[in-house]
Amino acid sequence: MGPSPDVSSFVELLATLPDPRVERTRRHSLESILLLCLCGVVCGANDLVAIEDFGKARRGFLEKFADFPNGIPSHDTLGRVLAKLNPTALEELFTKWMRGVAEATRDEVVAIDGKVLRRAFTKGSGSGFLTMVSAWSTANGVVLGQIGTDVGSNEVATIPRLLELLHLKGCLVTIDAAGCQTEIAAKITDAGGDYLLAVRGNQPKLHAAVQAQFDAALAKPAGLEPSAHATSTETSRGREETRQCWVLPFVDAFSEAERWKNLARIVRFDSERTVGGKTTRGTRLFITSRTTLTAKQALAAVRGHWQIENKLHWSLDVSFREDDSRLRADNAAENFAVVRHVALNLLRSVESKVGIKNRRLKAGWSDDFLAKVLVSNAH
């Protein structure tokens, strides 16, 4: 990772966003409104009323980064702006900002997955819950970009739009079985990256082909190359887990290679977990376009993919109370979700011995720590 995220550069980009308000009604600049929301969220505010109160208490600090000549905007003003602001423009701006501070490196694993906002409807439609699809850098531990689902759309249809915003050259993109689609595989390889896609029953012919090849190969394991197999064992707090991974060149017995662009290898991942004397076992299958992928690398990539659940989705639920948010008007929920992602990136990028929840509290208590979170050269 290059320099840490810096809110000053983000505020500069915010000033380029199209303002949805009529000019004569603007008493507060768009960048000052979004900066207030961001700093409030960083410091522990989870709703717009709390953000307004935070702004009134910390106006002097906020004015180091933006002007507030007419005072702190009310929570009603914040809500109206978030509702009308174009979320696509904000999402694209976020991704552009992250490209400047988290340049992808060769062989980096980029995990993509969606998270449903339990109390937010798709762009105010009232007909379906909003899903935010995010890209997570497992090496840098930050969100690289995110997009909300459109009305009548779903996670699978949203993934290609997110891929178009990312720089994927040299990266290995991991997606669960819902994203195992020929269009998505082609989009990744066309961008210069490689895919590692989970395969389940939604692709029955492909699943059967991969399963049959592994059944035959593992019946005679002595014939496998050493790099085709890797294993790891982890013991923690009464839980013991053993993982095994196999990687084989794909033998196209079902004419599947014609459909899946650059399909080169197949992966099998077995896990055995024992907790409290009870053992559970599982097997997952994958396809990949990376011709040089070894079993050791595949094992690390599959495990790394779950960072997006443990370090992103879990943090948003537990540390930011995202599922409790009641923002629903028009685009407000989607735009506020982007603000949370920015806040999480800033908080993750500062050195601290405490978790995200307590970093938020510390930022709310200490101007010095908040400055450290917001400005990279203060680290």
Stockholm file with secondary structure:
# STOCKHOLM 1.0

chainA/1-379         MGPSPDVSSFVELLATLPDPRVERTRRHSLESILLLCLCGVVCGANDLVAIEDFGKARRGFLEKFADFPNGIPSHDTLGRVLAKLNPTALEELFTKWMRGVAEATRDEVVAIDGKVLRRAFTKGSGSGFLTMVSAWSTANGVVLGQIGTDVGSNEVATIPRLLELLHLKGCLVTIDAAGCQTEIAAKITDAGGDYLLAVRGNQPKLHAAVQAQFDAALAKPAGLEPSAHATSTETSRGREETRQCWVLPFVDAFSEAERWKNLARIVRFDSERTVGGKTTRGTRLFITSRTTLTAKQALAAVRGHWQIENKLHWSLDVSFREDDSRLRADNAAENFAVVRHVALNLLRSVESKVGIKNRRLKAGWSDDFLAKVLVSNAH
#=GR chainA/1-379 SS CCSCCCHHHHHHHHTTSCCCSCGGGCSSCHHHHHHHHHHHHHTTCCSHHHHHHHHHHSHHHHTTTSCCTTCCCCHHHHHHHHHHSCHHHHHHHHHHHHHHHSCCCTTCEEEEEEEEEEEEEGGGCSSSEEEEEEEEETTTTEEEEEEECCTTCCHHHHHHHHHHHSCCTTCEEEECGGGCCHHHHHHHHHTTCEEEEEECTTSHHHHHHHHHHHHHHHTSGGGSCGGGEEEEEEEETTEEEEEEEEEEECCCSSSCTTTSTTCCEEEEEEEEEEETTEEEEEEEEEEECCTTCCHHHHHHHHHHHTHIIIIIIHHHHHTSCGGGCCCCSTTHHHHHHHHHHHHHHHHHHSCCSSCHHHHHHHHHHCHHHHHHHHCGGGC
#=GC SS_cons         CCSCCCHHHHHHHHTTSCCCSCGGGCSSCHHHHHHHHHHHHHTTCCSHHHHHHHHHHSHHHHTTTSCCTTCCCCHHHHHHHHHHSCHHHHHHHHHHHHHHHSCCCTTCEEEEEEEEEEEEEGGGCSSSEEEEEEEEETTTTEEEEEEECCTTCCHHHHHHHHHHHSCCTTCEEEECGGGCCHHHHHHHHHTTCEEEEEECTTSHHHHHHHHHHHHHHHTSGGGSCGGGEEEEEEEETTEEEEEEEEEEECCCSSSCTTTSTTCCEEEEEEEEEEETTEEEEEEEEEEECCTTCCHHHHHHHHHHHTHIIIIIIHHHHHTSCGGGCCCCSTTHHHHHHHHHHHHHHHHHHSCCSSCHHHHHHHHHHCHHHHHHHHCGGGC
//
